[in-house]
Amino acid sequence: MPERTGRKSTSKRSQSDKKQNFYSRVLDEAEKLDFELAADVNGIDDEIALLRVKIKSVLEKDSENIKLIMQATNTLAGLVKTRYNITGSQRKGLREAIGNVLRDVALPLGINIGASVLSK
C-alpha cells in the first residue's frame, strides 16, 4: 500500500490536472484542447451570448419547435438571473422582456408562437 504524506495539494494547476485526468478518458484530442480552454473561462457571459445566437438560429430554422424555443429562453432567463443575481420581481420583468423579443422577432418572421406562450 502506498505511503501517504498527509498533505493535500490545493494548487489550482493540481486541481485542473485532476479534472483533466478524470474527464480525459471520455474526451477525444480536440475535446481535450477545448476543455483546457474552457477551464480558463470565468463567468457565464460567453454562454449567455452563445445561447442568444442559438435561439436566433432556432427561430430562423425551426420556428415551429415551440418546446425548444421555450426551453432555451427559460434557460437564458436562468443564466441571466444567475449572472446578475436578480430578484423574483426582476425575473418577472426579464421574462416579459423575453416574451416581447419573441413577439417582436418571431411574428415578423412569420412564426406563430401562440398567445398562451406569450402570456406566461
Z-matrix of the N, CA and C atoms (Angstrom, degrees):
N
C 1 1.447
C 2 1.524 1 108.26
N 3 1.357 2 117.86 1 133.19
C 4 1.455 3 119.92 2 -178.81
C 5 1.509 4 111.59 3 -66.38
N 6 1.320 5 115.10 4 145.97
C 7 1.452 6 120.81 5 179.52
C 8 1.524 7 109.90 6 -80.75
N 9 1.332 8 116.59 7 136.58
C 10 1.457 9 121.25 8 178.87
C 11 1.506 10 109.70 9 -100.24
N 12 1.320 11 114.99 10 142.97
C 13 1.457 12 119.16 11 -178.60
C 14 1.523 13 111.27 12 -90.07
N 15 1.337 14 117.12 13 -16.66
C 16 1.453 15 119.63 14 180.00
C 17 1.518 16 113.23 15 86.13
N 18 1.325 17 117.63 16 -3.56
C 19 1.462 18 120.94 17 179.26
C 20 1.520 19 109.16 18 -102.49
N 21 1.325 20 114.79 19 139.89
C 22 1.453 21 120.27 20 176.60
C 23 1.522 22 108.69 21 -105.81
N 24 1.296 23 115.92 22 137.60
C 25 1.458 24 120.56 23 176.63
C 26 1.520 25 108.38 24 -82.89
N 27 1.320 26 116.82 25 124.23
C 28 1.456 27 120.28 26 -178.80
C 29 1.520 28 111.96 27 -114.65
N 30 1.315 29 117.63 28 10.13
C 31 1.456 30 119.10 29 -179.27
C 32 1.519 31 110.04 30 -67.29
N 33 1.333 32 115.35 31 148.32
C 34 1.455 33 121.00 32 -179.64
C 35 1.527 34 110.43 33 -60.90
N 36 1.308 35 117.62 34 -42.14
C 37 1.460 36 121.48 35 -179.27
C 38 1.527 37 110.38 36 -62.74
N 39 1.325 38 116.42 37 -41.30
C 40 1.455 39 120.23 38 179.29
C 41 1.530 40 110.97 39 -62.46
N 42 1.326 41 117.02 40 -42.28
C 43 1.458 42 120.76 41 178.07
C 44 1.517 43 110.64 42 -65.13
N 45 1.334 44 117.37 43 -40.28
C 46 1.457 45 121.62 44 177.67
C 47 1.520 46 110.71 45 -63.10
N 48 1.333 47 117.10 46 -41.51
C 49 1.465 48 121.16 47 177.73
C 50 1.522 49 110.94 48 -60.62
N 51 1.335 50 116.67 49 -41.47
C 52 1.465 51 120.30 50 179.41
C 53 1.519 52 110.80 51 -62.92
N 54 1.351 53 116.34 52 -43.89
C 55 1.461 54 119.49 53 178.55
C 56 1.525 55 109.93 54 -62.62
N 57 1.328 56 116.73 55 -44.88
C 58 1.456 57 120.02 56 -179.26
C 59 1.522 58 109.90 57 -60.70
N 60 1.318 59 117.53 58 -44.50
C 61 1.459 60 120.10 59 179.64
C 62 1.518 61 111.38 60 -63.24
N 63 1.318 62 117.31 61 -36.74
C 64 1.459 63 121.58 62 -179.86
C 65 1.528 64 110.53 63 -65.38
N 66 1.325 65 117.35 64 -44.99
C 67 1.465 66 121.22 65 -176.45
C 68 1.520 67 113.29 66 -88.36
N 69 1.309 68 118.50 67 -18.27
C 70 1.460 69 120.91 68 -172.87
C 71 1.525 70 112.95 69 -60.07
N 72 1.312 71 117.44 70 -24.94
C 73 1.464 72 120.18 71 -179.84
C 74 1.522 73 112.61 72 -65.70
N 75 1.340 74 117.11 73 -25.61
C 76 1.463 75 119.81 74 -175.07
C 77 1.525 76 113.04 75 -111.16
N 78 1.329 77 118.18 76 0.25
C 79 1.458 78 121.49 77 -178.16
C 80 1.522 79 110.69 78 -105.46
N 81 1.340 80 115.77 79 139.82
C 82 1.461 81 118.05 80 172.25
C 83 1.532 82 108.35 81 -81.31
N 84 1.308 83 117.84 82 179.11
C 85 1.468 84 120.98 83 -174.21
C 86 1.525 85 112.40 84 -61.55
N 87 1.328 86 117.28 85 -43.16
C 88 1.473 87 120.24 86 179.60
C 89 1.524 88 110.57 87 -63.57
N 90 1.321 89 116.66 88 -40.82
C 91 1.466 90 120.71 89 179.30
C 92 1.533 91 110.91 90 -67.06
N 93 1.312 92 117.31 91 -35.33
C 94 1.466 93 120.20 92 177.24
C 95 1.527 94 110.85 93 -62.55
N 96 1.332 95 116.59 94 -41.11
C 97 1.468 96 120.12 95 177.07
C 98 1.530 97 110.35 96 -65.47
N 99 1.331 98 116.64 97 -43.58
C 100 1.466 99 120.49 98 177.21
C 101 1.528 100 110.91 99 -61.89
N 102 1.326 101 116.26 100 -38.52
C 103 1.463 102 120.64 101 178.84
C 104 1.519 103 110.88 102 -61.47
N 105 1.329 104 116.33 103 -43.86
C 106 1.464 105 120.14 104 179.19
C 107 1.524 106 111.05 105 -61.76
N 108 1.337 107 116.79 106 -41.85
C 109 1.460 108 120.08 107 178.12
C 110 1.528 109 111.14 108 -65.69
N 111 1.327 110 116.02 109 -43.35
C 112 1.465 111 120.50 110 -178.71
C 113 1.519 112 111.37 111 -65.91
N 114 1.306 113 117.97 112 -30.89
C 115 1.465 114 121.25 113 -179.25
C 116 1.527 115 111.72 114 -65.60
N 117 1.330 116 116.61 115 -22.71
C 118 1.458 117 120.40 116 -179.96
C 119 1.526 118 113.28 117 -89.80
N 120 1.332 119 117.90 118 -3.01
C 121 1.462 120 121.86 119 -177.76
C 122 1.518 121 109.39 120 -86.97
N 123 1.335 122 115.27 121 131.09
C 124 1.461 123 120.66 122 175.53
C 125 1.523 124 108.94 123 -109.99
N 126 1.309 125 117.12 124 143.97
C 127 1.455 126 120.60 125 177.91
C 128 1.518 127 112.30 126 84.34
N 129 1.341 128 114.78 127 -179.85
C 130 1.454 129 120.43 128 -176.12
C 131 1.524 130 112.77 129 -124.15
N 132 1.322 131 117.54 130 15.43
C 133 1.467 132 120.29 131 -179.11
C 134 1.526 133 112.13 132 -60.32
N 135 1.321 134 117.46 133 -41.15
C 136 1.468 135 119.98 134 179.59
C 137 1.522 136 111.18 135 -64.37
N 138 1.320 137 117.14 136 -38.41
C 139 1.455 138 120.53 137 179.97
C 140 1.529 139 110.76 138 -68.10
N 141 1.317 140 116.59 139 -37.32
C 142 1.464 141 120.53 140 177.20
C 143 1.528 142 109.42 141 -63.11
N 144 1.317 143 116.93 142 -46.47
C 145 1.460 144 120.97 143 179.63
C 146 1.529 145 111.09 144 -63.30
N 147 1.330 146 116.65 145 -43.76
C 148 1.461 147 120.74 146 179.03
C 149 1.520 148 110.77 147 -61.47
N 150 1.307 149 117.48 148 -43.57
C 151 1.461 150 120.89 149 -179.85
C 152 1.524 151 110.95 150 -63.55
N 153 1.317 152 117.27 151 -38.35
C 154 1.469 153 120.25 152 176.98
C 155 1.527 154 110.89 153 -62.07
N 156 1.325 155 116.27 154 -42.38
C 157 1.466 156 120.28 155 178.17
C 158 1.520 157 110.34 156 -63.52
N 159 1.322 158 116.60 157 -42.44
C 160 1.467 159 120.39 158 -179.34
C 161 1.530 160 111.41 159 -67.17
N 162 1.323 161 117.35 160 -37.78
C 163 1.467 162 120.06 161 177.14
C 164 1.526 163 109.48 162 -61.86
N 165 1.312 164 116.79 163 -44.27
C 166 1.470 165 120.99 164 177.98
C 167 1.524 166 110.15 165 -59.96
N 168 1.327 167 116.71 166 -43.06
C 169 1.458 168 121.20 167 179.68
C 170 1.530 169 111.33 168 -63.20
N 171 1.319 170 116.86 169 -42.81
C 172 1.469 171 120.05 170 178.23
C 173 1.524 172 110.23 171 -63.23
N 174 1.328 173 116.94 172 -41.90
C 175 1.462 174 120.38 173 178.56
C 176 1.523 175 111.69 174 -61.11
N 177 1.319 176 116.83 175 -36.17
C 178 1.461 177 121.15 176 -179.42
C 179 1.524 178 112.69 177 -77.53
N 180 1.332 179 116.96 178 -37.83
C 181 1.460 180 120.43 179 -170.62
C 182 1.527 181 115.14 180 -102.87
N 183 1.326 182 116.98 181 -28.04
C 184 1.473 183 120.63 182 -175.18
C 185 1.523 184 108.79 183 -140.14
N 186 1.318 185 115.76 184 55.40
C 187 1.458 186 121.41 185 -171.34
C 188 1.523 187 114.47 186 -63.73
N 189 1.302 188 118.04 187 -17.78
C 190 1.462 189 121.16 188 179.91
C 191 1.527 190 112.59 189 -86.27
N 192 1.314 191 117.24 190 -5.76
C 193 1.463 192 121.53 191 -178.53
C 194 1.537 193 109.18 192 -84.47
N 195 1.320 194 114.65 193 71.16
C 196 1.462 195 121.82 194 -175.56
C 197 1.523 196 111.22 195 -60.80
N 198 1.318 197 117.01 196 -39.24
C 199 1.466 198 120.27 197 -179.12
C 200 1.528 199 110.92 198 -59.72
N 201 1.328 200 117.00 199 -46.65
C 202 1.464 201 120.83 200 179.48
C 203 1.523 202 110.92 201 -65.67
N 204 1.317 203 116.71 202 -41.54
C 205 1.470 204 120.21 203 179.40
C 206 1.521 205 110.50 204 -61.21
N 207 1.316 206 117.15 205 -45.11
C 208 1.469 207 120.65 206 -179.81
C 209 1.524 208 111.64 207 -67.62
N 210 1.322 209 117.69 208 -39.75
C 211 1.463 210 120.17 209 177.08
C 212 1.529 211 110.49 210 -61.85
N 213 1.326 212 115.87 211 -43.65
C 214 1.460 213 119.91 212 -178.90
C 215 1.524 214 111.28 213 -66.53
N 216 1.326 215 117.55 214 -41.95
C 217 1.466 216 119.10 215 -179.66
C 218 1.523 217 111.36 216 -70.52
N 219 1.319 218 117.84 217 -34.80
C 220 1.470 219 119.72 218 174.71
C 221 1.524 220 110.95 219 -66.32
N 222 1.327 221 116.37 220 -38.52
C 223 1.456 222 120.18 221 176.32
C 224 1.523 223 110.21 222 -64.79
N 225 1.325 224 116.27 223 -41.85
C 226 1.464 225 120.43 224 177.18
C 227 1.523 226 110.62 225 -60.08
N 228 1.330 227 116.45 226 -44.52
C 229 1.468 228 119.85 227 178.61
C 230 1.528 229 110.64 228 -59.57
N 231 1.338 230 116.66 229 -41.47
C 232 1.459 231 120.40 230 178.71
C 233 1.524 232 112.65 231 -64.92
N 234 1.331 233 116.27 232 -41.45
C 235 1.464 234 119.67 233 178.22
C 236 1.523 235 111.79 234 -65.01
N 237 1.326 236 115.92 235 -42.54
C 238 1.461 237 119.43 236 179.38
C 239 1.521 238 109.99 237 -66.08
N 240 1.336 239 116.74 238 -40.17
C 241 1.464 240 120.29 239 177.35
C 242 1.532 241 109.94 240 -60.02
N 243 1.306 242 115.67 241 -45.13
C 244 1.464 243 120.21 242 178.52
C 245 1.522 244 110.60 243 -63.19
N 246 1.314 245 116.37 244 -45.21
C 247 1.465 246 121.17 245 -177.73
C 248 1.513 247 111.81 246 -59.99
N 249 1.315 248 115.72 247 -44.05
C 250 1.459 249 119.30 248 -175.97
C 251 1.524 250 112.92 249 -103.28
N 252 1.336 251 116.30 250 0.27
C 253 1.459 252 122.23 251 179.31
C 254 1.528 253 110.89 252 48.67
N 255 1.336 254 115.01 253 55.34
C 256 1.456 255 120.20 254 -175.01
C 257 1.520 256 111.93 255 -85.83
N 258 1.322 257 114.75 256 159.68
C 259 1.462 258 121.63 257 -178.51
C 260 1.526 259 110.31 258 -82.63
N 261 1.319 260 115.58 259 174.07
C 262 1.456 261 121.21 260 179.42
C 263 1.513 262 112.80 261 -61.00
N 264 1.320 263 117.79 262 -43.02
C 265 1.465 264 119.87 263 -179.55
C 266 1.529 265 110.69 264 -68.48
N 267 1.318 266 116.55 265 -35.14
C 268 1.457 267 119.43 266 176.12
C 269 1.530 268 110.27 267 -67.35
N 270 1.335 269 116.21 268 -34.85
C 271 1.463 270 120.01 269 178.35
C 272 1.521 271 110.50 270 -64.84
N 273 1.336 272 116.42 271 -39.20
C 274 1.460 273 119.72 272 177.49
C 275 1.525 274 109.88 273 -60.20
N 276 1.320 275 116.70 274 -43.05
C 277 1.457 276 120.89 275 177.58
C 278 1.518 277 111.65 276 -63.00
N 279 1.331 278 116.49 277 -39.16
C 280 1.452 279 121.05 278 177.86
C 281 1.523 280 110.50 279 -64.34
N 282 1.316 281 116.66 280 -42.98
C 283 1.459 282 120.90 281 179.13
C 284 1.526 283 110.00 282 -61.65
N 285 1.337 284 116.16 283 -41.78
C 286 1.461 285 119.75 284 177.22
C 287 1.522 286 110.62 285 -63.31
N 288 1.325 287 116.51 286 -40.49
C 289 1.461 288 120.24 287 179.61
C 290 1.527 289 110.89 288 -64.15
N 291 1.328 290 116.78 289 -40.93
C 292 1.463 291 120.25 290 178.16
C 293 1.521 292 109.56 291 -64.58
N 294 1.326 293 116.86 292 -41.35
C 295 1.472 294 120.48 293 176.22
C 296 1.516 295 111.49 294 -59.79
N 297 1.331 296 115.93 295 -41.24
C 298 1.465 297 119.78 296 178.07
C 299 1.523 298 111.33 297 -63.90
N 300 1.327 299 116.61 298 -40.84
C 301 1.462 300 120.25 299 178.62
C 302 1.521 301 109.91 300 -63.61
N 303 1.330 302 116.74 301 -44.86
C 304 1.461 303 119.49 302 177.93
C 305 1.523 304 110.46 303 -58.89
N 306 1.322 305 116.18 304 -44.84
C 307 1.460 306 120.66 305 -178.96
C 308 1.535 307 110.11 306 -65.01
N 309 1.325 308 116.83 307 -43.09
C 310 1.460 309 120.46 308 -176.84
C 311 1.526 310 112.56 309 -75.28
N 312 1.336 311 117.09 310 -27.21
C 313 1.461 312 120.08 311 179.48
C 314 1.524 313 110.71 312 -95.10
N 315 1.328 314 116.42 313 -45.36
C 316 1.460 315 120.64 314 -174.34
C 317 1.523 316 112.64 315 -68.63
N 318 1.309 317 117.35 316 -45.89
C 319 1.461 318 119.47 317 -177.78
C 320 1.524 319 112.54 318 -62.68
N 321 1.342 320 118.94 319 -44.55
C 322 1.468 321 117.71 320 176.79
C 323 1.533 322 113.41 321 -61.94
N 324 1.330 323 116.44 322 -25.28
C 325 1.461 324 119.69 323 177.35
C 326 1.529 325 111.69 324 -83.12
N 327 1.330 326 116.48 325 -0.84
C 328 1.462 327 120.38 326 -179.92
C 329 1.512 328 113.40 327 84.15
N 330 1.318 329 116.92 328 20.48
C 331 1.457 330 121.43 329 -178.60
C 332 1.520 331 108.24 330 -94.34
N 333 1.312 332 117.18 331 124.92
C 334 1.458 333 121.78 332 178.26
C 335 1.521 334 107.48 333 -98.93
N 336 1.331 335 116.81 334 101.95
C 337 1.461 336 119.81 335 -177.61
C 338 1.517 337 112.19 336 -97.33
N 339 1.304 338 117.91 337 -3.63
C 340 1.451 339 121.60 338 172.90
C 341 1.501 340 113.95 339 82.97
N 342 1.302 341 116.21 340 145.73
C 343 1.462 342 122.59 341 -178.82
C 344 1.511 343 111.76 342 -67.14
N 345 1.333 344 118.03 343 -32.33
C 346 1.464 345 119.70 344 -178.02
C 347 1.525 346 111.83 345 -65.16
N 348 1.317 347 116.82 346 -35.12
C 349 1.460 348 120.85 347 179.51
C 350 1.523 349 109.50 348 -69.24
N 351 1.318 350 117.05 349 -42.17
C 352 1.455 351 120.99 350 -177.54
C 353 1.509 352 112.79 351 -73.12
N 354 1.315 353 118.18 352 -24.62
C 355 1.464 354 120.51 353 -176.44
C 356 1.514 355 113.05 354 -85.71
N 357 1.331 356 118.32 355 -9.81
C 358 1.476 357 120.94 356 -178.88
C 359 1.477 358 112.21 357 -74.52
